[in-house]
Amino acid sequence: MRIDIISIFPKMFSAVLDESIIKRAQKKGKVKIFVHDLRDYALDRHRKVDDRPFGGGSGMVIQVEPIFRAIQAIKKKIKGKSKVILLCPQGKKFSQERARKLSKCKNLIFVCGRYEGVDERVRLYLVDEEISIGDYILTGGELAAMVVVDSLVRLIPGVLGDKNSLNFESFEGNLLEYPQYSRPSQFKNWPVPEVLVSGAHDKIQAWRKLESLKRTRQRRPDLLK
Ligand SMILES: C[S@@+](CC[C@H](N)C(=O)[O-])C[C@H]1O[C@@H](n2cnc3c(N)ncnc32)[C@H](O)[C@@H]1O
């Protein structure tokens, strides 16, 4: 998979993309990630990419032209189809299901807004999907893009060492994951469920299934519907 990200703060991404599983995924050749500075596609020598909103009002709007130029330049480098995604609080809310769908794409281009957002023509003419990571407002789309990229890259086959960890995690089969414990089994007076240290595989599986259901019913009954 190839991922391109367009932002006016490209340096923000290294903290996430150059660490841990995403870094390894790139090293293994499972994903190639390119971060582009939107200012490289500005029209003037001041590298300006924003302007005041028509009709007045507060703040600045990211202009359509630099985004158009950036997307065009990226598409020229890409082989095959690509999906352009705008990070936007007004978009459809992100979910594990959506992450799974995106993890199957060949080429993804993410556009990060800033300030008051992007010129509406970006949405209307340049973007295939809009993604919101929740009902709150961030200062820019960069953190949202990192959330989306992190969650979809770990779903690309071969990225996680143990593929079973994907099968049994929260939101798979509309359930939350069962509780997890690790060594030491004795700490203060905080017990570990006996079944987990019993070595009885069938009983452990049954316990996990039950706990998973209980937890989902208590915390996220909406998933069971
Ligand atoms: C301050 S926000 C603009 C909010 C916009 N004025 C509005 O009221 O809908 C600036 C940029 O941050 C990003 N952003 C903010 N909140 C987001 C969210 N919940 N999900 C995804 N992107 C978000 C978007 O790229 C947006 O263009």
The ligand as a MOL file (V3000), in Angstrom:
LIG
                    3D

  0  0  0     0  0            999 V3000
M  V30 BEGIN CTAB
M  V30 COUNTS 27 29 0 0 0
M  V30 BEGIN ATOM
M  V30 1 C -10.3380 23.8250 13.5110 0
M  V30 2 S -10.7750 22.5620 12.3740 0 CHG=1
M  V30 3 C -12.0250 23.3570 11.4030 0
M  V30 4 C -13.3970 23.1350 11.9210 0
M  V30 5 C -14.4700 23.7580 11.0550 0
M  V30 6 N -14.4100 25.1880 11.1450 0
M  V30 7 C -15.8380 23.2900 11.4940 0
M  V30 8 O -16.4490 23.9340 12.3360 0
M  V30 9 O -16.2980 22.2400 11.0100 0 CHG=-1
M  V30 10 C -9.4040 22.5160 11.3070 0
M  V30 11 C -9.1350 21.1800 10.6450 0
M  V30 12 O -8.8850 20.2060 11.6370 0
M  V30 13 C -9.2810 18.9190 11.1920 0
M  V30 14 N -10.1880 18.3540 12.2010 0
M  V30 15 C -10.6840 18.9900 13.2840 0
M  V30 16 N -11.4500 18.1910 14.0120 0
M  V30 17 C -11.4620 16.9950 13.3900 0
M  V30 18 C -12.1030 15.7510 13.6570 0
M  V30 19 N -12.8790 15.5640 14.7160 0
M  V30 20 N -11.8810 14.7210 12.7930 0
M  V30 21 C -11.0890 14.8810 11.7000 0
M  V30 22 N -10.4800 16.0540 11.3970 0
M  V30 23 C -10.6420 17.0850 12.2230 0
M  V30 24 C -9.9170 19.1100 9.8240 0
M  V30 25 O -8.9530 18.7830 8.8360 0
M  V30 26 C -10.2410 20.5970 9.8170 0
M  V30 27 O -10.2570 21.1200 8.5030 0
M  V30 END ATOM
M  V30 BEGIN BOND
M  V30 1 1 1 2
M  V30 2 1 2 3
M  V30 3 1 2 10
M  V30 4 1 3 4
M  V30 5 1 4 5
M  V30 6 1 5 6
M  V30 7 1 5 7
M  V30 8 2 7 8
M  V30 9 1 7 9
M  V30 10 1 10 11
M  V30 11 1 11 12
M  V30 12 1 11 26
M  V30 13 1 12 13
M  V30 14 1 13 14
M  V30 15 1 13 24
M  V30 16 1 14 15
M  V30 17 1 14 23
M  V30 18 2 15 16
M  V30 19 1 16 17
M  V30 20 1 17 18
M  V30 21 2 17 23
M  V30 22 1 18 19
M  V30 23 2 18 20
M  V30 24 1 20 21
M  V30 25 2 21 22
M  V30 26 1 22 23
M  V30 27 1 24 25
M  V30 28 1 24 26
M  V30 29 1 26 27
M  V30 END BOND
M  V30 END CTAB
M  END
